[in-house]
Amino acid sequence: MTTAQNDYAARVRAAGAAYYTLTALNQRDYVALFAFEGGDYSSATFRGQVRSRPDADGDPLAEFTCTPELSGSDTVLTVTIAKADIVALPAAAEPGAASLLYYDITIEPDGGVEETIFAGEFYRAGSITK
């Protein structure tokens, strides 16, 4: 298998999702915003999960709370994970290193089919101020 065949970012993009790397600081709530310009997805269902690997079975390590809101003609999606759930994520084996996990976020528009819209690496990094 070549590197290109095993390139996670390339596979995410090839599947039609946007690839972003997200980093959560330990001891903090995680909050991220995604904007959909010119589209009203405020009544769509969004789901997001964090897992140890993209193909991991069973329950996710953490789930995003997804809140879409219409702002003018755009939809702003706020995704959050509570501090307690961030702290519970696996820590990196090496002190000071960030642990590597994976996430995806899906959308199911009213009457539509669920599809993955964002995916990528999700890092749990240490924080200095506790």
A tleap script that builds the chain and sets N, CA, C and O, in Angstrom:
source leaprc.protein.ff14SB
mol = sequence {
  NMET THR THR ALA GLN ASN ASP TYR ALA ALA
  ARG VAL ARG ALA ALA GLY ALA ALA TYR TYR
  THR LEU THR ALA LEU ASN GLN ARG ASP TYR
  VAL ALA LEU PHE ALA PHE GLU GLY GLY ASP
  TYR SER SER ALA THR PHE ARG GLY GLN VAL
  ARG SER ARG PRO ASP ALA ASP GLY ASP PRO
  LEU ALA GLU PHE THR CYS THR PRO GLU LEU
  SER GLY SER ASP THR VAL LEU THR VAL THR
  ILE ALA LYS ALA ASP ILE VAL ALA LEU PRO
  ALA ALA ALA GLU PRO GLY ALA ALA SER LEU
  LEU TYR TYR ASP ILE THR ILE GLU PRO ASP
  GLY GLY VAL GLU GLU THR ILE PHE ALA GLY
  GLU PHE TYR ARG ALA GLY SER ILE THR CLYS
}
set mol.1.N position { 0.855 -1.177 0.000 }
set mol.1.CA position { 0.000 0.000 0.000 }
set mol.1.C position { 0.897 1.236 0.000 }
set mol.1.O position { 1.839 1.331 0.788 }
set mol.2.N position { 0.602 2.162 -0.875 }
set mol.2.CA position { 1.388 3.380 -0.930 }
set mol.2.C position { 0.915 4.359 0.132 }
set mol.2.O position { -0.175 4.208 0.684 }
set mol.3.N position { 1.733 5.359 0.415 }
set mol.3.CA position { 1.363 6.389 1.384 }
set mol.3.C position { 0.093 7.092 0.961 }
set mol.3.O position { -0.760 7.368 1.804 }
set mol.4.N position { -0.060 7.390 -0.320 }
set mol.4.CA position { -1.252 8.087 -0.808 }
set mol.4.C position { -2.511 7.263 -0.555 }
set mol.4.O position { -3.559 7.831 -0.248 }
set mol.5.N position { -2.435 5.945 -0.674 }
set mol.5.CA position { -3.594 5.093 -0.438 }
set mol.5.C position { -3.991 5.094 1.041 }
set mol.5.O position { -5.158 4.874 1.368 }
set mol.6.N position { -3.044 5.336 1.921 }
set mol.6.CA position { -3.320 5.301 3.349 }
set mol.6.C position { -3.366 6.705 3.947 }
set mol.6.O position { -3.306 6.845 5.169 }
set mol.7.N position { -3.470 7.727 3.139 }
set mol.7.CA position { -3.508 9.108 3.597 }
set mol.7.C position { -4.933 9.432 4.055 }
set mol.7.O position { -5.838 9.570 3.232 }
set mol.8.N position { -5.126 9.552 5.366 }
set mol.8.CA position { -6.462 9.762 5.928 }
set mol.8.C position { -7.114 11.023 5.377 }
set mol.8.O position { -8.287 10.999 5.004 }
set mol.9.N position { -6.372 12.120 5.319 }
set mol.9.CA position { -6.925 13.375 4.802 }
set mol.9.C position { -7.406 13.211 3.369 }
set mol.9.O position { -8.481 13.700 3.023 }
set mol.10.N position { -6.635 12.534 2.532 }
set mol.10.CA position { -7.027 12.325 1.137 }
set mol.10.C position { -8.269 11.443 1.053 }
set mol.10.O position { -9.137 11.677 0.212 }
set mol.11.N position { -8.364 10.433 1.916 }
set mol.11.CA position { -9.545 9.564 1.895 }
set mol.11.C position { -10.792 10.315 2.340 }
set mol.11.O position { -11.873 10.098 1.792 }
set mol.12.N position { -10.656 11.204 3.336 }
set mol.12.CA position { -11.798 12.007 3.788 }
set mol.12.C position { -12.291 12.894 2.657 }
set mol.12.O position { -13.489 12.956 2.381 }
set mol.13.N position { -11.359 13.579 2.004 }
set mol.13.CA position { -11.732 14.466 0.898 }
set mol.13.C position { -12.341 13.690 -0.270 }
set mol.13.O position { -13.304 14.146 -0.887 }
set mol.14.N position { -11.782 12.526 -0.568 }
set mol.14.CA position { -12.296 11.709 -1.664 }
set mol.14.C position { -13.723 11.236 -1.383 }
set mol.14.O position { -14.496 10.999 -2.311 }
set mol.15.N position { -14.065 11.100 -0.114 }
set mol.15.CA position { -15.411 10.681 0.272 }
set mol.15.C position { -16.393 11.849 0.263 }
set mol.15.O position { -17.586 11.652 0.493 }
set mol.16.N position { -15.905 13.067 -0.001 }
set mol.16.CA position { -16.775 14.226 -0.125 }
set mol.16.C position { -16.912 15.064 1.132 }
set mol.16.O position { -17.721 15.991 1.161 }
set mol.17.N position { -16.145 14.766 2.169 }
set mol.17.CA position { -16.206 15.544 3.413 }
set mol.17.C position { -15.065 16.555 3.450 }
set mol.17.O position { -14.047 16.393 2.776 }
set mol.18.N position { -15.254 17.589 4.243 }
set mol.18.CA position { -14.186 18.568 4.460 }
set mol.18.C position { -13.282 18.036 5.564 }
set mol.18.O position { -13.761 17.541 6.585 }
set mol.19.N position { -11.981 18.139 5.356 }
set mol.19.CA position { -11.007 17.633 6.314 }
set mol.19.C position { -10.480 18.788 7.157 }
set mol.19.O position { -9.947 19.759 6.620 }
set mol.20.N position { -10.629 18.685 8.473 }
set mol.20.CA position { -10.079 19.667 9.419 }
set mol.20.C position { -9.463 18.931 10.583 }
set mol.20.O position { -9.985 17.909 11.029 }
set mol.21.N position { -8.367 19.440 11.070 }
set mol.21.CA position { -7.785 18.941 12.307 }
set mol.21.C position { -8.309 19.800 13.447 }
set mol.21.O position { -8.289 21.028 13.357 }
set mol.22.N position { -8.776 19.168 14.514 }
set mol.22.CA position { -9.283 19.876 15.690 }
set mol.22.C position { -8.406 19.532 16.882 }
set mol.22.O position { -7.927 18.404 16.999 }
set mol.23.N position { -8.192 20.505 17.772 }
set mol.23.CA position { -7.405 20.286 18.980 }
set mol.23.C position { -8.157 20.813 20.185 }
set mol.23.O position { -8.564 21.974 20.223 }
set mol.24.N position { -8.333 19.948 21.162 }
set mol.24.CA position { -8.973 20.324 22.424 }
set mol.24.C position { -7.910 20.372 23.510 }
set mol.24.O position { -7.066 19.482 23.605 }
set mol.25.N position { -7.958 21.413 24.321 }
set mol.25.CA position { -7.049 21.493 25.460 }
set mol.25.C position { -7.655 20.757 26.643 }
set mol.25.O position { -8.834 20.923 26.954 }
set mol.26.N position { -6.843 19.947 27.295 }
set mol.26.CA position { -7.293 19.251 28.495 }
set mol.26.C position { -7.705 20.294 29.533 }
set mol.26.O position { -7.171 21.403 29.539 }
set mol.27.N position { -8.639 19.952 30.399 }
set mol.27.CA position { -9.119 20.833 31.461 }
set mol.27.C position { -9.952 22.000 30.925 }
set mol.27.O position { -10.140 22.987 31.636 }
set mol.28.N position { -10.458 21.912 29.681 }
set mol.28.CA position { -11.274 22.973 29.099 }
set mol.28.C position { -12.452 22.367 28.350 }
set mol.28.O position { -12.336 21.283 27.780 }
set mol.29.N position { -13.596 23.071 28.350 }
set mol.29.CA position { -14.673 22.713 27.430 }
set mol.29.C position { -14.154 22.927 26.018 }
set mol.29.O position { -13.352 23.830 25.784 }
set mol.30.N position { -14.598 22.117 25.086 }
set mol.30.CA position { -14.211 22.290 23.696 }
set mol.30.C position { -15.368 22.921 22.943 }
set mol.30.O position { -16.504 22.457 23.048 }
set mol.31.N position { -15.093 23.974 22.187 }
set mol.31.CA position { -16.101 24.657 21.381 }
set mol.31.C position { -15.498 24.977 20.015 }
set mol.31.O position { -14.393 25.513 19.924 }
set mol.32.N position { -16.234 24.645 18.954 }
set mol.32.CA position { -15.821 25.009 17.595 }
set mol.32.C position { -17.052 25.473 16.823 }
set mol.32.O position { -18.168 25.020 17.075 }
set mol.33.N position { -16.829 26.381 15.881 }
set mol.33.CA position { -17.911 26.909 15.045 }
set mol.33.C position { -17.633 26.574 13.589 }
set mol.33.O position { -16.503 26.683 13.115 }
set mol.34.N position { -18.686 26.165 12.888 }
set mol.34.CA position { -18.617 25.914 11.452 }
set mol.34.C position { -19.722 26.737 10.813 }
set mol.34.O position { -20.846 26.740 11.316 }
set mol.35.N position { -19.440 27.430 9.726 }
set mol.35.CA position { -20.431 28.263 9.057 }
set mol.35.C position { -20.786 27.679 7.693 }
set mol.35.O position { -19.912 27.261 6.934 }
set mol.36.N position { -22.074 27.660 7.399 }
set mol.36.CA position { -22.588 27.246 6.103 }
set mol.36.C position { -23.158 28.488 5.451 }
set mol.36.O position { -24.259 28.917 5.797 }
set mol.37.N position { -22.429 29.072 4.513 }
set mol.37.CA position { -22.839 30.333 3.899 }
set mol.37.C position { -23.998 30.119 2.934 }
set mol.37.O position { -23.955 29.249 2.065 }
set mol.38.N position { -25.040 30.940 3.110 }
set mol.38.CA position { -26.172 30.939 2.201 }
set mol.38.C position { -27.068 29.722 2.288 }
set mol.38.O position { -27.798 29.431 1.340 }
set mol.39.N position { -27.034 29.004 3.398 }
set mol.39.CA position { -27.892 27.829 3.533 }
set mol.39.C position { -28.545 27.770 4.895 }
set mol.39.O position { -27.901 28.034 5.910 }
set mol.40.N position { -29.819 27.426 4.923 }
set mol.40.CA position { -30.543 27.282 6.186 }
set mol.40.C position { -30.594 25.803 6.563 }
set mol.40.O position { -31.409 25.041 6.042 }
set mol.41.N position { -29.714 25.416 7.471 }
set mol.41.CA position { -29.678 24.054 7.991 }
set mol.41.C position { -30.056 24.039 9.476 }
set mol.41.O position { -29.703 23.114 10.207 }
set mol.42.N position { -30.770 25.064 9.903 }
set mol.42.CA position { -31.089 25.195 11.322 }
set mol.42.C position { -32.021 24.094 11.821 }
set mol.42.O position { -32.078 23.846 13.025 }
set mol.43.N position { -32.752 23.428 10.929 }
set mol.43.CA position { -33.625 22.340 11.374 }
set mol.43.C position { -33.046 20.961 11.036 }
set mol.43.O position { -33.705 19.945 11.254 }
set mol.44.N position { -31.829 20.921 10.510 }
set mol.44.CA position { -31.175 19.647 10.212 }
set mol.44.C position { -30.675 19.006 11.503 }
set mol.44.O position { -30.492 19.676 12.519 }
set mol.45.N position { -30.459 17.701 11.440 }
set mol.45.CA position { -29.891 16.974 12.572 }
set mol.45.C position { -28.401 16.784 12.329 }
set mol.45.O position { -27.996 16.238 11.302 }
set mol.46.N position { -27.591 17.237 13.275 }
set mol.46.CA position { -26.144 17.074 13.213 }
set mol.46.C position { -25.714 16.121 14.325 }
set mol.46.O position { -26.264 16.158 15.426 }
set mol.47.N position { -24.738 15.272 14.040 }
set mol.47.CA position { -24.151 14.401 15.055 }
set mol.47.C position { -22.647 14.418 14.875 }
set mol.47.O position { -22.145 14.568 13.762 }
set mol.48.N position { -21.932 14.264 15.982 }
set mol.48.CA position { -20.479 14.201 15.909 }
set mol.48.C position { -19.924 13.295 16.983 }
set mol.48.O position { -20.454 13.227 18.092 }
set mol.49.N position { -18.851 12.599 16.646 }
set mol.49.CA position { -18.240 11.648 17.570 }
set mol.49.C position { -16.722 11.727 17.501 }
set mol.49.O position { -16.146 12.143 16.496 }
set mol.50.N position { -16.090 11.316 18.601 }
set mol.50.CA position { -14.638 11.161 18.665 }
set mol.50.C position { -14.364 9.691 18.966 }
set mol.50.O position { -14.971 9.111 19.867 }
set mol.51.N position { -13.457 9.100 18.216 }
set mol.51.CA position { -13.108 7.688 18.390 }
set mol.51.C position { -11.591 7.524 18.376 }
set mol.51.O position { -10.856 8.427 17.977 }
set mol.52.N position { -11.147 6.369 18.815 }
set mol.52.CA position { -9.706 6.093 18.843 }
set mol.52.C position { -9.132 5.899 17.448 }
set mol.52.O position { -7.965 6.208 17.203 }
set mol.53.N position { -9.950 5.388 16.534 }
set mol.53.CA position { -9.565 5.186 15.135 }
set mol.53.C position { -10.790 5.444 14.275 }
set mol.53.O position { -11.910 5.342 14.775 }
set mol.54.N position { -10.622 5.770 13.019 }
set mol.54.CA position { -11.782 6.012 12.160 }
set mol.54.C position { -12.710 4.797 12.047 }
set mol.54.O position { -13.916 4.958 11.860 }
set mol.55.N position { -12.162 3.600 12.158 }
set mol.55.CA position { -12.978 2.390 11.986 }
set mol.55.C position { -13.301 1.698 13.309 }
set mol.55.O position { -13.704 0.535 13.304 }
set mol.56.N position { -13.134 2.385 14.446 }
set mol.56.CA position { -13.376 1.770 15.757 }
set mol.56.C position { -14.858 1.458 15.940 }
set mol.56.O position { -15.717 2.284 15.634 }
set mol.57.N position { -15.146 0.265 16.440 }
set mol.57.CA position { -16.509 -0.158 16.723 }
set mol.57.C position { -16.905 0.241 18.144 }
set mol.57.O position { -16.074 0.704 18.926 }
set mol.58.N position { -18.172 0.057 18.461 }
set mol.58.CA position { -18.655 0.312 19.812 }
set mol.58.C position { -18.967 1.773 20.051 }
set mol.58.O position { -19.057 2.577 19.123 }
set mol.59.N position { -19.130 2.091 21.322 }
set mol.59.CA position { -19.470 3.459 21.709 }
set mol.59.C position { -18.311 4.411 21.422 }
set mol.59.O position { -17.148 4.030 21.551 }
set mol.60.N position { -18.625 5.648 21.035 }
set mol.60.CA position { -17.561 6.642 20.833 }
set mol.60.C position { -16.928 7.023 22.167 }
set mol.60.O position { -17.526 6.832 23.226 }
set mol.61.N position { -15.720 7.560 22.104 }
set mol.61.CA position { -15.047 8.056 23.308 }
set mol.61.C position { -15.713 9.320 23.820 }
set mol.61.O position { -15.760 9.556 25.027 }
set mol.62.N position { -16.225 10.133 22.911 }
set mol.62.CA position { -16.935 11.366 23.266 }
set mol.62.C position { -17.870 11.712 22.115 }
set mol.62.O position { -17.658 11.300 20.974 }
set mol.63.N position { -18.901 12.471 22.436 }
set mol.63.CA position { -19.834 12.934 21.418 }
set mol.63.C position { -19.935 14.449 21.481 }
set mol.63.O position { -19.912 15.043 22.559 }
set mol.64.N position { -20.046 15.061 20.316 }
set mol.64.CA position { -20.259 16.494 20.240 }
set mol.64.C position { -21.724 16.798 20.519 }
set mol.64.O position { -22.608 16.044 20.113 }
set mol.65.N position { -21.977 17.888 21.203 }
set mol.65.CA position { -23.307 18.485 21.217 }
set mol.65.C position { -23.308 19.451 20.047 }
set mol.65.O position { -22.451 20.330 19.963 }
set mol.66.N position { -24.267 19.292 19.140 }
set mol.66.CA position { -24.308 20.089 17.909 }
set mol.66.C position { -25.533 20.992 17.925 }
set mol.66.O position { -26.663 20.522 18.053 }
set mol.67.N position { -25.294 22.301 17.793 }
set mol.67.CA position { -26.377 23.284 17.837 }
set mol.67.C position { -26.313 24.180 16.601 }
set mol.67.O position { -25.453 25.057 16.514 }
set mol.68.N position { -27.232 23.962 15.633 }
set mol.68.CA position { -27.265 24.840 14.467 }
set mol.68.C position { -28.133 26.064 14.749 }
set mol.68.O position { -29.144 25.971 15.446 }
set mol.69.N position { -27.730 27.214 14.203 }
set mol.69.CA position { -28.485 28.450 14.396 }
set mol.69.C position { -28.397 29.284 13.132 }
set mol.69.O position { -27.321 29.447 12.557 }
set mol.70.N position { -29.534 29.809 12.705 }
set mol.70.CA position { -29.562 30.659 11.526 }
set mol.70.C position { -29.086 32.056 11.900 }
set mol.70.O position { -29.557 32.646 12.872 }
set mol.71.N position { -28.151 32.575 11.118 }
set mol.71.CA position { -27.617 33.921 11.323 }
set mol.71.C position { -27.685 34.634 9.976 }
set mol.71.O position { -26.815 34.451 9.125 }
set mol.72.N position { -28.721 35.445 9.787 }
set mol.72.CA position { -28.955 36.043 8.470 }
set mol.72.C position { -29.334 34.937 7.517 }
set mol.72.O position { -30.294 34.207 7.764 }
set mol.73.N position { -28.588 34.800 6.418 }
set mol.73.CA position { -28.857 33.727 5.462 }
set mol.73.C position { -27.894 32.555 5.631 }
set mol.73.O position { -27.884 31.642 4.805 }
set mol.74.N position { -27.090 32.569 6.684 }
set mol.74.CA position { -26.105 31.525 6.940 }
set mol.74.C position { -26.508 30.690 8.155 }
set mol.74.O position { -27.226 31.161 9.037 }
set mol.75.N position { -26.038 29.455 8.184 }
set mol.75.CA position { -26.215 28.613 9.363 }
set mol.75.C position { -24.872 28.498 10.061 }
set mol.75.O position { -23.859 28.186 9.435 }
set mol.76.N position { -24.873 28.753 11.367 }
set mol.76.CA position { -23.669 28.580 12.180 }
set mol.76.C position { -23.895 27.358 13.059 }
set mol.76.O position { -24.853 27.300 13.828 }
set mol.77.N position { -23.004 26.390 12.934 }
set mol.77.CA position { -23.067 25.175 13.733 }
set mol.77.C position { -22.048 25.290 14.859 }
set mol.77.O position { -20.851 25.431 14.610 }
set mol.78.N position { -22.529 25.229 16.101 }
set mol.78.CA position { -21.649 25.213 17.267 }
set mol.78.C position { -21.555 23.775 17.750 }
set mol.78.O position { -22.572 23.139 18.028 }
set mol.79.N position { -20.336 23.266 17.851 }
set mol.79.CA position { -20.125 21.915 18.376 }
set mol.79.C position { -19.325 22.026 19.667 }
set mol.79.O position { -18.352 22.775 19.749 }
set mol.80.N position { -19.748 21.274 20.667 }
set mol.80.CA position { -19.088 21.341 21.972 }
set mol.80.C position { -18.893 19.940 22.546 }
set mol.80.O position { -19.642 19.011 22.243 }
set mol.81.N position { -17.879 19.821 23.371 }
set mol.81.CA position { -17.663 18.642 24.210 }
set mol.81.C position { -17.326 19.183 25.594 }
set mol.81.O position { -16.448 20.036 25.728 }
set mol.82.N position { -18.004 18.704 26.605 }
set mol.82.CA position { -17.803 19.178 27.971 }
set mol.82.C position { -16.415 18.821 28.490 }
set mol.82.O position { -15.837 17.803 28.110 }
set mol.83.N position { -15.900 19.667 29.356 }
set mol.83.CA position { -14.578 19.488 29.965 }
set mol.83.C position { -14.413 18.074 30.534 }
set mol.83.O position { -13.376 17.443 30.329 }
set mol.84.N position { -15.422 17.579 31.240 }
set mol.84.CA position { -15.319 16.242 31.843 }
set mol.84.C position { -15.088 15.166 30.792 }
set mol.84.O position { -14.356 14.206 31.034 }
set mol.85.N position { -15.711 15.322 29.620 }
set mol.85.CA position { -15.524 14.349 28.544 }
set mol.85.C position { -14.163 14.500 27.879 }
set mol.85.O position { -13.589 13.510 27.425 }
set mol.86.N position { -13.636 15.721 27.811 }
set mol.86.CA position { -12.282 15.931 27.279 }
set mol.86.C position { -11.262 15.290 28.215 }
set mol.86.O position { -10.350 14.599 27.762 }
set mol.87.N position { -11.414 15.517 29.516 }
set mol.87.CA position { -10.492 14.951 30.512 }
set mol.87.C position { -10.504 13.423 30.442 }
set mol.87.O position { -9.478 12.783 30.673 }
set mol.88.N position { -11.667 12.837 30.123 }
set mol.88.CA position { -11.795 11.376 30.081 }
set mol.88.C position { -11.192 10.749 28.822 }
set mol.88.O position { -11.028 9.531 28.764 }
set mol.89.N position { -10.859 11.558 27.817 }
set mol.89.CA position { -10.243 11.018 26.607 }
set mol.89.C position { -8.857 10.462 26.937 }
set mol.89.O position { -8.201 10.938 27.864 }
set mol.90.N position { -8.413 9.458 26.183 }
set mol.90.CA position { -7.086 8.888 26.457 }
set mol.90.C position { -5.981 9.927 26.352 }
set mol.90.O position { -5.971 10.751 25.437 }
set mol.91.N position { -5.065 9.878 27.287 }
set mol.91.CA position { -3.897 10.763 27.270 }
set mol.91.C position { -2.787 10.108 26.451 }
set mol.91.O position { -2.747 8.887 26.303 }
set mol.92.N position { -1.906 10.919 25.932 }
set mol.92.CA position { -0.760 10.403 25.187 }
set mol.92.C position { 0.181 9.680 26.140 }
set mol.92.O position { 0.275 10.034 27.316 }
set mol.93.N position { 0.873 8.674 25.636 }
set mol.93.CA position { 1.807 7.900 26.465 }
set mol.93.C position { 3.015 8.735 26.881 }
set mol.93.O position { 3.561 8.548 27.968 }
set mol.94.N position { 3.428 9.654 26.014 }
set mol.94.CA position { 4.602 10.485 26.297 }
set mol.94.C position { 4.165 11.773 26.999 }
set mol.94.O position { 3.291 12.478 26.496 }
set mol.95.N position { 4.754 12.085 28.140 }
set mol.95.CA position { 4.376 13.317 28.853 }
set mol.95.C position { 4.531 14.548 27.955 }
set mol.95.O position { 5.546 14.711 27.278 }
set mol.96.N position { 3.519 15.402 27.962 }
set mol.96.CA position { 3.553 16.631 27.172 }
set mol.96.C position { 3.071 16.480 25.748 }
set mol.96.O position { 2.845 17.477 25.063 }
set mol.97.N position { 2.908 15.245 25.286 }
set mol.97.CA position { 2.446 15.025 23.915 }
set mol.97.C position { 0.923 15.075 23.861 }
set mol.97.O position { 0.246 14.868 24.868 }
set mol.98.N position { 0.398 15.350 22.679 }
set mol.98.CA position { -1.044 15.333 22.464 }
set mol.98.C position { -1.460 13.933 22.025 }
set mol.98.O position { -0.749 13.285 21.257 }
set mol.99.N position { -2.603 13.467 22.506 }
set mol.99.CA position { -3.100 12.161 22.064 }
set mol.99.C position { -3.833 12.335 20.735 }
set mol.99.O position { -4.551 13.316 20.536 }
set mol.100.N position { -3.648 11.392 19.846 }
set mol.100.CA position { -4.251 11.423 18.521 }
set mol.100.C position { -5.505 10.571 18.513 }
set mol.100.O position { -5.463 9.375 18.800 }
set mol.101.N position { -6.623 11.205 18.179 }
set mol.101.CA position { -7.906 10.540 18.040 }
set mol.101.C position { -8.497 10.970 16.702 }
set mol.101.O position { -7.837 11.680 15.943 }
set mol.102.N position { -9.714 10.560 16.400 }
set mol.102.CA position { -10.357 10.915 15.140 }
set mol.102.C position { -11.804 11.310 15.401 }
set mol.102.O position { -12.430 10.818 16.339 }
set mol.103.N position { -12.332 12.203 14.565 }
set mol.103.CA position { -13.715 12.650 14.731 }
set mol.103.C position { -14.398 12.699 13.371 }
set mol.103.O position { -13.748 12.708 12.326 }
set mol.104.N position { -15.719 12.730 13.414 }
set mol.104.CA position { -16.486 13.124 12.245 }
set mol.104.C position { -17.752 13.819 12.710 }
set mol.104.O position { -18.197 13.634 13.843 }
set mol.105.N position { -18.326 14.618 11.827 }
set mol.105.CA position { -19.580 15.314 12.065 }
set mol.105.C position { -20.461 15.051 10.852 }
set mol.105.O position { -20.033 15.216 9.710 }
set mol.106.N position { -21.698 14.638 11.116 }
set mol.106.CA position { -22.627 14.331 10.044 }
set mol.106.C position { -23.809 15.292 10.064 }
set mol.106.O position { -24.096 15.932 11.076 }
set mol.107.N position { -24.479 15.377 8.937 }
set mol.107.CA position { -25.710 16.174 8.808 }
set mol.107.C position { -26.779 15.290 8.192 }
set mol.107.O position { -26.509 14.489 7.298 }
set mol.108.N position { -27.992 15.451 8.686 }
set mol.108.CA position { -29.159 14.837 8.056 }
set mol.108.C position { -30.206 15.933 7.894 }
set mol.108.O position { -30.934 16.242 8.837 }
set mol.109.N position { -30.283 16.524 6.693 }
set mol.109.CA position { -31.290 17.565 6.453 }
set mol.109.C position { -32.690 16.968 6.577 }
set mol.109.O position { -32.865 15.757 6.448 }
set mol.110.N position { -33.688 17.822 6.828 }
set mol.110.CA position { -35.069 17.352 6.896 }
set mol.110.C position { -35.403 16.542 5.648 }
set mol.110.O position { -35.290 17.041 4.528 }
set mol.111.N position { -35.813 15.291 5.847 }
set mol.111.CA position { -36.186 14.443 4.725 }
set mol.111.C position { -35.020 13.970 3.885 }
set mol.111.O position { -35.222 13.353 2.839 }
set mol.112.N position { -33.798 14.249 4.324 }
set mol.112.CA position { -32.619 13.879 3.537 }
set mol.112.C position { -31.918 12.649 4.074 }
set mol.112.O position { -32.425 11.953 4.953 }
set mol.113.N position { -30.763 12.403 3.536 }
set mol.113.CA position { -29.941 11.262 3.903 }
set mol.113.C position { -28.750 11.764 4.719 }
set mol.113.O position { -28.146 12.781 4.377 }
set mol.114.N position { -28.412 11.055 5.795 }
set mol.114.CA position { -27.273 11.447 6.622 }
set mol.114.C position { -25.975 11.284 5.831 }
set mol.114.O position { -25.762 10.274 5.161 }
set mol.115.N position { -25.109 12.304 5.924 }
set mol.115.CA position { -23.807 12.225 5.272 }
set mol.115.C position { -22.754 12.894 6.147 }
set mol.115.O position { -23.052 13.811 6.912 }
set mol.116.N position { -21.540 12.428 6.022 }
set mol.116.CA position { -20.425 13.016 6.760 }
set mol.116.C position { -20.001 14.289 6.049 }
set mol.116.O position { -19.742 14.286 4.845 }
set mol.117.N position { -19.930 15.390 6.815 }
set mol.117.CA position { -19.550 16.669 6.204 }
set mol.117.C position { -18.173 17.150 6.658 }
set mol.117.O position { -17.497 17.869 5.923 }
set mol.118.N position { -17.752 16.758 7.866 }
set mol.118.CA position { -16.425 17.106 8.380 }
set mol.118.C position { -15.821 15.863 9.024 }
set mol.118.O position { -16.534 15.064 9.632 }
set mol.119.N position { -14.502 15.701 8.889 }
set mol.119.CA position { -13.799 14.598 9.535 }
set mol.119.C position { -12.322 14.951 9.610 }
set mol.119.O position { -11.830 15.781 8.846 }
set mol.120.N position { -11.628 14.315 10.533 }
set mol.120.CA position { -10.195 14.532 10.635 }
set mol.120.C position { -9.627 14.057 11.953 }
set mol.120.O position { -10.289 13.366 12.726 }
set mol.121.N position { -8.394 14.441 12.190 }
set mol.121.CA position { -7.747 14.113 13.454 }
set mol.121.C position { -8.283 15.028 14.547 }
set mol.121.O position { -8.586 16.196 14.306 }
set mol.122.N position { -8.392 14.481 15.744 }
set mol.122.CA position { -8.819 15.234 16.922 }
set mol.122.C position { -7.751 14.994 17.980 }
set mol.122.O position { -7.572 13.874 18.458 }
set mol.123.N position { -7.048 16.061 18.339 }
set mol.123.CA position { -5.975 15.964 19.324 }
set mol.123.C position { -6.460 16.417 20.698 }
set mol.123.O position { -7.158 17.424 20.817 }
set mol.124.N position { -6.092 15.682 21.712 }
set mol.124.CA position { -6.284 16.112 23.100 }
set mol.124.C position { -4.907 16.550 23.588 }
set mol.124.O position { -4.024 15.726 23.826 }
set mol.125.N position { -4.744 17.849 23.731 }
set mol.125.CA position { -3.445 18.406 24.122 }
set mol.125.C position { -3.474 18.827 25.576 }
set mol.125.O position { -4.525 19.193 26.101 }
set mol.126.N position { -2.345 18.778 26.217 }
set mol.126.CA position { -2.243 19.239 27.589 }
set mol.126.C position { -2.412 20.738 27.658 }
set mol.126.O position { -2.217 21.445 26.670 }
set mol.127.N position { -2.775 21.216 28.830 }
set mol.127.CA position { -2.882 22.678 29.030 }
set mol.127.C position { -1.974 23.068 30.181 }
set mol.127.O position { -1.759 22.283 31.104 }
set mol.128.N position { -1.451 24.258 30.128 }
set mol.128.CA position { -0.506 24.718 31.141 }
set mol.128.C position { -1.253 25.266 32.339 }
set mol.128.O position { -0.927 24.931 33.478 }
set mol.129.N position { -2.259 26.111 32.098 }
set mol.129.CA position { -3.039 26.688 33.185 }
set mol.129.C position { -4.165 25.736 33.546 }
set mol.129.O position { -4.976 25.371 32.695 }
set mol.130.N position { -4.213 25.339 34.802 }
set mol.130.CA position { -5.229 24.355 35.218 }
set mol.130.C position { -6.144 24.933 36.254 }
set mol.130.O position { -7.057 24.252 36.720 }
savepdb mol mol.pdb
quit
